[in-house]
Amino acid sequence: MNRDGAMREAAIQVRLLAAMTALSVSGAWAQTSQPQGRVIEILADHDSRYKIQNQKQPVITVKAGEQITLRITAKKAKNQNRDGSIHGFSLLRAKDRKPVPDWDFLLKPGIQEFTVAAPSEASEYVVVCTVICSQDHEGMMMRFVVLP
Ligand SMILES: [Cu+2]
């Protein structure tokens, strides 16, 4: 093989390697970002309200222990946290306001997904915002029902 041939061969190998790397990276990405279970779309809006399409009073209803993916779109209200969080999404048991473990999320502007298991205890819960997002922050809450 002459020098030109060898160079061409090397260039092809480099390109092949780059393509394979890109493929494996995108493969891994697709796997980790694959939503698990039912996807629930929520808007954490600029008026300090949670919204769900086609629901006048938004309520999330799930089965105990069900795997779900929350796909939350967050839009900034008046204020934000120093870390850039514009709203929160935190689950409390309604009767005693006890926080549900692993259900405390901070929202940045845009769309983010959280894959979580619903609480194992069937009960009434409430989602509350944990960022003082505006003067209407106190009213930023939503019913969350866990069925047996
Ligand atoms: Cu808020």
Residues whose N, C-alpha, C, O or C-beta is under 5 A from the ligand:
A	BS01	CU	S48 I86 H87 G88 C129 V131 C133 M140
